[in-house]
């Protein structure tokens, strides 16, 4: 059977009662195996039934209510968008956005789950509200033959054939649908509406008996002919490199969203609830951020606050900055619900490991936003963590409802001066251990202090993870040097006053970038030879000492020449 013979309309592939909470139902349509599951928010997913890693069926996976987890190697896929959110073999890396399972549209109506494999948005078949749903009857016969034979079906109960697969007596109606599972395999699904539906179990038994007898007759007729070849499933293409964890590329595409709500969540802090104009939003992981293009022409980066399962929206928190260059003021004073914005796909340079025995989160002010997402993810998995939140006062604790949901695992530290903050950090970081991890986000001075104290207390650099919102260090761009591009066989001069990134772009070399301050890691390039002059706040001390990476937006060269892998 070729693709041209596959009808494009909606087809029922499961009953609503088949898709129960925390369960994965295995369906089939035109030879394509489907993993059908309901998330805790009620959304029904219809996906290709295989993990992208080794092809194991997701129908034997674990439905956590917010994600589907493959049983083989633990890859996680998010509700709605089917993007991979976590790979246990690479706990410190954010999965590339290219790791995204294939999905099909799903509708829940008339007690059935419907999908289609075609393009566009066909109309759903009509049916009465709250009909009686019949048990699916499998039939080993070609879907076309079953549909044709059903037009002569006698359901009894005085229900006469009214055309197609509809039977009725003027008051009650029986509608039958054929689910084409494969070239030689079908399922008959039915809906009864009207007075007969009130008979409930007795009617179900009578119609099930009649349809079962019909199915046996159809199978006997099918055995008189050679069995058709099964329809080969069409799998989404998967790169062989996925198992090697390719480096995540920065997204450049813009997504159009609308501001569904703007809410004050603390003194001087508002949250924006961003919803897609169409389709579903790309997957994200705890710690991810997005670029937001503002109406005044500025582009700013904000961390996602979303916890697991919040895949129908992006939530960001924005603090009004007194010394704002126009970003936070535009959001606080100009934006309103209903406004449209362009945003980037999520990127993650602050990845949460989930293999630690204990995790410590250190948040300063608005730096709590990515840590809230991380803490929520760990709470869902019942992992051990503590969130220490440093703020000026009770009214400055952002997203109080989310904090409350984390319970006693949140420890506020309010109104401390710099000396008090240092003392608290020393106490919190006084017990380094091989199975403990620290994540810190907040103002630059707090991050610098936390990193210094952690090093003094004996924490290994690999266990201390940080994200700066901005680079507060003064950039020295007075040097000049050459950059040789190894793969392009080009040598360029970087003069004083210009960055490596500027020179590259002036010469047609495309390098992605985001913050332009050496804080986000987007413009990172591999160094093959030479000594960088690191002026970023993204790399840790060990990474800077290795001299094999450079942030092209701010860092320069101590040697006369750098050879870059470009």
SELO-800242 format. One record per residue: residue in one letter; z, x, y of N, C-alpha, C in turn. Coordinates in pm, whole numbers, plus 50000, padded with zeros to 5 digits. Layout:
AZXYZXYZXY;...
END
This chain:
X500005008649881500005000050000500005008950123;X499045006950214498995015250333499795008750445;X500025016750551500875011950660500284999950732;X498954998450725498314987350794498684973850732;X499094974350602499444961750535500904957950554;X501654966150623503064963150647503194954150769;X503744942150747503894932550857504844938150962;X504534936151091505334942251197506574934351238;X506744922151188507804913651238509174917051182;X510194909951236511564911751191511724907051047;X512514914650971512754911450831514254912450806;X514854902750735516284904250702516464914750593;X517404924050615517634934850518519064934650465;X519894925950517521284924750470521854911950528;X522884906950463523664895950520524754901950608;X525174894450707526254899350794527494902850713;X527774895150610528974897650530528824910150442;X527604915350427527414927950355527854939950439;X527754938350572527994949650663529414948350717;X530364951550631531774949850664532294962450733;X533434961650804533974973450873534244985050779;X533994997150829534265009750759533545010450624;X532325005150619531525005150496530095008450535;X529325013950441527905016550463527115009150356;X526205000550398525394992450307524034999150290;X523605000450166522285006350139521244995250128;X520264995650218519184986050215517854992950189;X516804984750183515484990350160514434981150220;X513414987050280512334979450341511054987550332;X510044981650264508754988250248508905002650196;X509775004550098509965017550037510915026650111;X511335022650231512195031150315513655027750289;X514435037450242515855035150222516565034850356;X517475025350371518185023450497519695024650476;X520355031250571521825031150577522195021550689;X522865010650653523185000050749524704999550762;X525195001150886526655001350903527044995751038;X528234989951040528774983951160529884992851215;X529774996051345530825003851411531964994551453;X533065000451494534214992451535533944984151659;X532954988151741532624980251858531664968751825;X531354966851696530494955851653529024959351643;X528634970751694527214974451693526764977351550;X525614971751512525064973851378523954984351386;X524084994751306523115005651301522235004351177;X520945006751194520005007451082519325021151092;X519665030050999519205043951005518455047650878;X517685058450889517125064750770518295069650684;X518215066850556519355069150467519395083350414;X519545092850502519725106650457520315115050569;X521155124550528521665134550622520545144650650;X520425148850773519355157950811519575172050757;X520735174950706521015188550658520415191050521;X520845183450421520385185550284519835172750221;X519635162450299519005150350248519905141350167;X521215143550167522125134950092522155121150156;X522235110850072522245097150124523475094650211;X523235089250330524345085550418525045072950370;X524425065350282525065053250231526275056450144;X526425069150102527645073050031528575080750126;X528255080550256529075087350356530275079050396;X530985083950497532205077550546531925071550682;X532175058650695532075051550822533455052050888;X533585060350992534885061651059535135050651161;X534135042351184534225032251289533545036451417;X533395049551437532705054851554531575064251516;X531655069951397530655079451350530415077351201;X529275082451154528995082751011529065097350967;X529875100250865530125113850821529515115950684;X528635125850671528035129050541529115134850450;X529115130650324530125135050229529895149450182;X528655154650199528335167550139528915179150221;X528465180550347528945191550430529615186650559;X529875173750569530685168750679529965167150813;X528615167350814527925165150941528235151150991;X528465149951122528815137151183527685132051272;X527445118951267526395112751348527005101051426;X526625099951554527265090451644526695076351631;X527575066651649527165052651661526105051151769;X525155042151747524075038451837522925048451841;X523205060951881522095070151904521795079151784;X522675079751684522465087351561522375102351584;X522825107051700522835121351726523975128251653;X523715140551608524735148251539525785152951640;X527055150551610528135153851703528975165651657;X528895169251528529765180051481529255185251348;X529275198751334528885205451210530035214551170;X530795211351065531975219251030531685234051006;X530485237450957530165251550932529995259351062;X529825252251174529655258751304530635252151403;X531935253551381532905245851460532925249251607;X532445261051644532505265151785531215262251860;X530245255851794528945253451856528685238451868;X528075234651978527645220751994526285219151927;X526115209251839524815207451773523695204951873;X522515210551850521385207751940521045192851940;X520505188152051520135173952060519005170351964;X518265180551914517175177751821517695172651687;X518975174551658519535169551532519945154951555;X519015146151530519215131851556518495124051448;X519225115651378518635108151268517665097551321;X516765093251233515795082951270516455069251262;X516225060951362516835047651368515755037051383;X516125024851347515255013351369516055002551443;X515374993751513516104983251587516844974051491;X517944968751537518744959551455519134947451538;X519074935851477519554923551538520384916051435;X521484910351482522304902051395522194887751442;X521614879151358521404865151395521344856751269;X521834844551279521774834751169522484839851044;X523504848451060524214853550945523514864650870;X522434870150928521654880750864521494892550958;X521254904350901520904916350976519394918150964;X518704919151078517254920051082516824933551137;X515714938551088515104950451146513594949551127;X512874958851188511424960051165511024974551181;X509954978451113509494992251114508344994551210;X507924984051279506774985251368507164988751510;X506214987651599506444990351740506704977351814;X507134978651940507334966852024508584959151989;X508644946852036509824938452019509374924451980;X509044922151850508604908851808509734898751821;X509384886051817510374875351828511054873151692;X512354870451697513084867151575512694853251527;X512644850851395512414837351345513504827751394;X513124815651421514094805851468514904800251352;X516134796651381517004790351282518134783551356;X518754773851291519884766951353521074776451364;X521924773651459523134781851474524064779651356;X524724790451315525724790251208525224783351082;X524054787651028523574781450904524364786750784;X524154780450670524724785150544523784795850489;X524304807850463523494819150418523524819850265;X522354819950202522274820950057522434835350011;X522874836949887522924850249828521514855549809;X521314868349837520004874449817519674874749668;X518434871149634517994871149494516914881849479;X517204892749406516184903049386515134898549285;X513894902249310512784898549223511884910649206;X511644914849080510754926149055509314921249052;X508804918749171507414914149186506974917749327;X505674918449348505124922349477505514912249585;X505884916849704506294907449810505244896749841;X503974900649846502934890749874502864880049768;X502994883949639502944874149530504164864949536;X505324870549570506534862249578506404852049691;X505894856449808505724847249921504764835949886;X503654839449821502664829249786503234819249686;X503974824249587504524815349485505624806449543;X506374811549642507454803649700506954791249771;X505704790949812505194779049880505124767149785;X505124769949655505154759149557506524757149496;X507534763449553508894762549501509474748749525;X510194743549424510864730549438512364732849444;X512944732249565514384734849577515254723049536;X514634711449505515424699649475516074694049600;X517124686649586517894680949697517024672449790;X515824668549741514944660549826514294668449938;X514304681949930513734690350034512264692850005;X511414686650083509964687850062509414699950137;X508304705350084507664716950148507084712550283;X507434719950389506984716350524506084726950585;X505594736050501504704746550551505374759950551;X504634770250514505214783550506506304783850402;X507434789150436508574789550345509714781050400;X509354769550457510314760250514510274747150434;X511464742250397511604729850321512614721050394;X512394707850392513314699350464513194684850425;X514194676850465514184662450438514314654450567;X514074661050680514194654350808515514656950876;X516564659350796517884662250853518324676350820;X518104680350694518484693750650517234702350635;X517394715450652516274724750643516684736950562;X515784741150473515934753550398514824763050441;X515204774450493514244784750530514414796650438;X513324801050377513354812550288512614824250352;X513104836250328512484848450380512354858350265;X511264865450262511044875550159511234889350222;X512184896750169512404910550212511554919650123;X510524925850177509674934750096510354948350077;X511064950049969511804962349947510874973749905;X509874970649822508914980749777507664973249733;X506674980749685505414974149648505614964349534;X506574967049445506824958049334508244952749330;X508904952549443510294947949448510534939949575;X511114928049561511364919049673512794913749665;X513224907649773514484900349773514254887449849;X514724876549795514604863449860515914860549931;X515824857850060517004854150138516764840450199;X517804832450208517634818850256518724814250349;X518374804350435519304798150528519184783050514;X520324776350508520344761750502521054756550626;X520424747050694521044740850811521004725750797;X521844719050872521894704550866522994699650774;X523004686950741524094681050660524304687950526;X523214692550463523374698950332524234711450338;X524174718350454524944730750467526434728050451;X526844715850479528264712550467528754711850325;X527844711550227528274711050088528814724350039;X528524735050113529114748050085528834753349947;X529914756549871529814763749746528954756349643;X529084743349636528304735849537526804737449564;X526404736549690525004738149725524534752449696;X525374762149729525014776049701524714778049553;X525544772149469525334773649324524034767349280;X523734755349329522504748549286521264756249331;X521254760649458520084767849508519974781649444;X521104788049417521054801049351520464799649211;X520844789049139520284786649006518774784549014;X518334776649113516904773849126516124786449163;X516654794449257515944806549299515964817249190;X517054817949113517104827549003516044824048898;X515914811248865514894806948770513494810048824;X513294807548953512014810849016511744825849004;X512764834149032512594848649026512214853348888;X512834847748784512494851648646511054848148613;X510614836548660509224832848637508264842048710;X508624845848834507774854948911507714868648845;X508824873248791508844886148723508014885748595;X508094874548522507294873348401505804873648435;X505414867248545504014867548587503594881548630;X504514888648696504194902248742503994911848626;X504694909348513504564918348399503194917348331;X502434907248364501094905648307500084915148373;X500514922248475499614931148548500234945048555;X499434955448574500004968948589500944969548709;X502054976648691503024977848800502424986048914;X502554981349037502014989049150502815001849173;X502155011849227502845024449258503845022049369;X505035028049360506015026349468505465031649601;X505945025749709505535030349841506285043249871;X505595054249900506325066649931507035065250066;X508325068150072509035067050201508515077550298;X508505074050426508085083450531509345088550598;X509645101250577510855106950635510555113250770;X511535112150859511415119050987511385134050965;X510575140951043510415155251025511705162551066;X512115171850982513315179651009512945194351007;X513345201651108513075215951115513905223351012;X513295233250946514025241550850515105249750918;X515025251051050515995259251122517315252151145;X517375239151115518595231651147519815237651077;X519635241850953520765247350880521235260650938;X520395267051019520755279851080521385278151217;X521575265951260522225262851387521505269351505;X520295264551541519585270351655520375268451784;X520185277651877520905276752004520455264452081;X521395257552139521105245052209520345247852338;X519195241152353518415242752475518915233152581;X518865237352705519285228652815518255217752838;X518715205652854517795194652876517325194053021;X516055191153037515515190053172515075175753203;X515025167353100514575153753123515615145553197;X515155135953273516045127353349516165113853281;X517375108753279517675095653222518065086553337;X517495074653340517835065153445518995056453398;X520045056053480521225048153448521605039753569;X522375029353543522925021253650524445022353648;X525045021453765526495021853775527025007953741;X527605006453623528124993453581529474990553646;X530245001053673531554998953736531975011853805;X532695010353915533285021553987534755018154007;X535635026453954537045023053946537905034653997;X538925031354075539895041454116540835043753999;X540905056353950541715059453832542895068553866;X543005072853991544145080754039543935082754188;X544925088354254544785090954397543645100854420;X542635096354495541515105054526540525107154413;X540625099354303539725100854189539145087354151;X537815086654136537155074554089536425077753959;X536245067653878535415069053758534155060853777;X533065065653719531805058353716531465055053572;X531145042453548530695037653417529175036753424;X528475045753356527025046853365526385041053240;X525495031253258524815024653146523305027253154;X522645028753038521205031453040520415019253084;X519335021653157518455010453194517755004853072;X517465013352976516825008752853517205018152740;X517135013152618517415021352502518885025252491;X519125036152420520485041152400520585055052461;X521785058952494522025072052555522045082952448;X521635095152482521675106052385523095109052340;X523195115152223524495118652168525165129552251;X526475130152240527255140152311528425144052222;X529065154952256530255159452185531385161152286;X532645160952241533755163152334533585176352408;X533765175952539533575187752622532245188252693;X531345178952662530005178952721530035174552867;X529005178552941528865174153080527425170053105;X527205162953214525865158853256525635163153400;X524375164953434523985166753574523725153053634;X524215150653752523995137953821523225140953950;X522035135153962521235136654083521655125754181;X522185129954294522735120654392521685116554496;X521875105154559520875100354657520655109954774;X521635118554804521475127854917520735140654877;X520205141054754519425152454710520215162954635;X521545161954633522365171654562522415168354413;X522615178554332522815177054189524175182954155;X525015175154090526355179754055526615177353906;X527525185553850527845184753708529225178153691;X529295168753595530555161853568530745160453417;X531965163053373532295161953232532365147353189;X531995144853065532115131453008533535129252958;X534085117852991535445114252950535425106452818;X534265102152775534135093452660534875098552537;X535535089152469536095092152339535115088352230;X535445090852104534555087151993534235072251994;X533005068951969532595054951962532125049152093;X532415055552207531965050652337530545055752363;X529595050452286528225055552293527295046552373;X527795035552424526955026452501526985029752650;X527735039952689527895043452831528325057952841;X528225063552961528855076252993529915073453099;X531105079253083532175077853180532445091553242;X532425092353374532755104853442533865102053543;X534625112353576535645111453679535315121253791;X535445116753916535075125054031536225125154131;X536665137054169537715138554267537115140654406;X537675133954504537245136354642537745150054685;X536825158854716537165172354758537145173254910;X538245177354974538265178355121537185187555175;X536875198255100535865207755144534525205055075;X534275192455043533055188754971531805192555049;X530805197554976529505200455038528615188055039;X529165176855000528405164355003528345157054871;X528755163654760528665157254629529725146754607;X531005150654614532075141054588532155130354697;X531845134254821531865124254928530795113654907;X529615117854861528545108154836528965098254729;X529635103054625530055094154517531155084854564;X532125090154636533255081954679532865071854788;X532015076054880531765067754998530465059654993;X529495064154914528175057854921527795049954797;X528135055054680527695048354558528515035754532;X527845025854472528505013154441527915007554312;X528624998254248528094992154125526714986054149;X525834988154052524464983354062523494994054108;X523985004854168523095015654212522495022754090;X521305028154110520625035754005520785050654029;X520915058253920521035072753928520155079153821;X519785091453845519105099553744520095109953695;X520215111253564521135120953505520395129153400;X520975140453363520415148653256520985144253122;X520395149453016521015147852885522305156152881;X523265152252799524525159852794524295174052742;X525045183252797525055197052750526495200952723;X526685210152630528055213652594528215228752587;X528925234352685529305248352683530805250052663;X531465239252626532935239052614533255231452486;X532875237352374532865230252247534235229952181;X534585218452129535865216652061535765220851915;X536615230251874536755233351732537685222951670;X537385219251546538225209251480538845214951352;X538925228251345539465234451224540795241451250;X541415239051366542715245251397543845236451345;X544955242951310546125235351266546835228951385;X546735235351502547335229651623546485233551743;X546275224151833545465226551952546275223252076;X546225232152174546935230252301545895228152410;X545995217152483545125214352596545915216252725;X545375224152817545995226452947545065221053054;X545465210253121544635203753222545265205253358;X544445208653457544895209153594544085199553678;X544725189153733544015179653818542855172953749;X541685173153814540485166553759539975173853636;X540515185853608540145193053486540535185853359;X541235174753372541625167053253540435160053189;X539335158153261538245149653210537675154253076;X537235166853059536725170552926537825170952821;X539055173952863540145174852767540565161152716;X540395150752797540655137252749539715133552634;X538445137352650537485134552543537855142152417;X538275154652432538665162652316539905156852249;X540895153252329542135147952273541885134852200;X541015126352256540705113652190540045116052055;X539135125952049538475129051922539475133951818;X540445142151861541435147151767542405136251725;X542695126951816543595115951781542975107151674;X541675104551685540985096351585541075102651446;X540965116151443541035123251316542465126651275;X543445122151354544875124551325545165139551313;X544595147451407544855161751410545955164851510;X546615176151490547785179751569547355185951702;X547805180151813547485185651944548565181552044;X548545188452159549395185052272548585187052399;X548605176852487547905177552614548925179452726;X548925191052789549775194052904548955191753031;X549435182653115548665178153231549445181953358;X548905191453435549515195953560548895188253677;X549725181453755549235173353867550295173053976;X549855169054097550755168754212551845158254199;X551555147154133552525136454118552025125954021;X552875115853994552515105553897551225098553935;X551025096054063549825089054107548555097154096;X548685110154069547515118754055547085120553910;X547775114053815547385114753674546215105253651;X545065110853624543835102853614543725095953478;X543035084553478542765076653358544055073353284;X544995066353348546295063853286546205056153154;X545225047053141545115039553015544755048852900;X543875058352926543505067752820544675076952786;X545415081052887546585089252862547625081552779;X547805068852814548775060652741548395059252594;X547095058452568546625056952429546945069352345;X547125080652410547455092952338548955094352312;X549745085752376551165084952348551955097452384;X552885101152299553815112052327553155125752320;X551895126152278551225139052272550775143852410;X550995135652514550705139552652551995143752720;X551995155652780553165160652852552795163452997;X553185154753093552885157453234553775168453290;X553235176353383553975186353459553675183553605;X554595177353676554305171753807554975179553920;X554205181354029554755186654153555205201154147;X554675209054055555125222954043554435231754147;X555185241354201554555251354288553935262154198;X553215271954256552575282254172553545289354078;X554755292554127555725299354041556155290353926;X556375277553955556755268153851555655266253749;X554415266053797553275264653705553195276753613;X553375288753669553335300953587554435300553481;X555615296153519556725295653423556415285753311;X555855274153348555525264253246554455269553151;X553445276253206552395281753121552945292253025;X553875300653073554455310652984555205304052868;X555915293252898556635286152792555675279752693;X554635273152745553685266252658552955276152568;X552635287952621551825297752548552685308452481;X553935305552459554865315752407554745317852257;X553995309252189553925310452042552475311451995;X551845322952015550485324451961550515324251809;X549415320151750549345319751604547905319751559;X547635324251438546245325351390545545311951374;X546295301151360545675288051339545825278951460;X546095284851579546275276951700545165280051799;X544755269951874543685271351973544175265752107;X543655271552216543995267052350542715263552425;X542745252152494541625248052581542205245552719;X541625251752822542155250452957541015247253053;X541255237653141540265233753241541015229053365;X540585233753481541255229953605540835239153718;X541645240053823541305248853935541225263453890;X540375271253959540185285153924541465293253913;X542375292554011543605300354000544435296953877;X544465284053839545205280253719544565286153595;X543215285553587542525291153471542765306153461;X542675313153575542915327553575544325330553525;X545305322753574546695325053534546885322353385;X546315311353335546465307853194545845318553104;X544685323653141544035333853061544835346853061;X545375350453177546175362653187547445361553104;X548135350153118549385348153043549105347952893;X548015341352852547675340852710547435354852655;X546735363152732546485376952688547795384652678;X548675382952777549965389852775550825385452657;X550705372752618551525367452509550955370752371;X549765376852369549195380952241548165371452182;X547715361652260546665352752210545345360352202;X544615359452091543275365552087542315357952178;X541355365052238540425358452329539635347452259;X539375349152129538585339252057539315325952043;X540625325752067541405313452054541645306652187;X541205312752297541435307152431540085303052489;X539885290052505538605284552551538815278852691;X537845280652778538045276552916536735271652976;X536845263753080535685259153156536075258453303;X535355266053385535535265753529534605255253589;X535085247653684534225238253755533325245653854;X533825256553905533015264354000533485278853996;X532635287654045532965301754053533545304454192;X534825307454196535485309554325535475324254367;X534895332854284534845347054315533705349854414;X533895359154501532845362754596531745370554524;X530505366254544529365372454477528805383654563;X528675395454504528095406954572526635408254529;X525705404454618524275405154585523565416254664;X524315426954696523755437454780522925447654702;X523025447454568522305457454489520845453454467;X520025463254430518635460654391518355468354262;X517525463054176517295468954044516035462653983;X515595468153871514425462953800514875455053677;X514065445053642514245437953515512935438853439;X512995443353315511825443953228511925432553127;X510895424653119510875413053029510185417152900;X510975418752793510485424852669509345416952605;X509455403752607508425395652539507235392752628;X507365395052757506275392152850505555404752898;X506115416752865505525429552908505345429853059;X506385425053131506345424453276507615431053330;X507475439053437508625444753506508665439453649;X509815434453690509965428353822511115435153897;X511015435154028512055440754113512945429554165;X514255431254151515225421754206515815428154332;X515445423254448515935429454571517325424154608;X517965430754701519245425954753519045412154815;X520025403654794519955390154852519275379954764;X518665384154652518045374754560518645376454422;X518725365454349519265365954213518145368554113;X518545372353993517565373953884516835360853862;X517575349853865516975336853841515895333753945;X516175336554070515175334054176513915342254153;X514065354954120512905363554100512085358853979;X512755354953874512055349953756511215337653791;X511815328153861511085315853894509955318453993;X510155327854085509075331154178507865336954106;X508095342453988507015348553911506605339953791;X506935327153797506475317753695507195318453563;X508365324753557509145325453433510195314353437;X510065304753349510955293053350512245296253275;X513355295653344514675297253284515515285253325;X516065277853231516885266353270518135270553342;X518595262353435519845265153506520465251953546;X521725252453585522405240153624523285242353747;X524435249153729525395249853839525005259953946;X524285270553908523915280754004525065289354050;X526215288553982527415296054023527965305053914;X527275305753800527805313753691528975307353620;X529045294053622530185287053561529795279253436;X528535275253425528185265853317527505272353197;X526925284253212526295291153101524875287053071;X524305277953150522975272853120521895283653132;X522035292553229520985302553256521215315553181;X522005315253075522325327252998521075333052933;X520915346252942519775353352885520295365452808;X519635368752699520035380152617519595393252683;X520495403052684520215416352738519975425952622;X518815432452622518475441952516518855456252551;X518855459452681519185473052723519635472652868;X520545481452905521065482053041522485476753048;X523085478553166524485474453185524545463653293;X524885451353256524995440653355526215442453446;X526095437353566527225436153658527655421553653;X528605418353565528985404453540529765398853658;X529265388153717529965381653829530185366753801;X530035362953674530205348953635531635346453590;X531945333753570533245329853513533045322553380;X531895324153321531585317353195531955325953075;X531565338853076531845347652963533305352152966;X533885353852848535235359452844535145374752850;X536285381352852536295395852870535585403252758;X535775398652634535125405152521533605403452529;X533165391752568531725389352581531125397652693;X531865399352802531375407852911531315422352867;X532305426752790532325440552744531165443552649;X530695433352576529585435252483528275438052556;X528155433252681526975435852766525665431352700;X525705420852619524465416152557524045402352607;X524715397252710524335384552772524545385852923;X523755378252999523915378553144523625364653199;X524415360553299524155348153371523215351553488;X521965347253476520935351653570521095345853710;X521955335753726522085329653859522965337853953;X523925345953898524835353253986525005367953949;X524885371253820525165384953777523985394053807;X524285407053814523265416753854523315428553756;X522925440453803522865452153714523645463653774;X524415470553687525035483153726524085494853700;X523195493353603522185503453574520955500853661;X520035510453662518825508853744517895498153689;X518035495353558517105485853496517815478153385;X517455465553372517875457253260516635453153181;X516705453753048515635448352964516135435052909;X515425424452942515845410852904514935405352796;X515505396852713514745390752603513995378452654;X513035381252740512215370552799510735374452789;
END
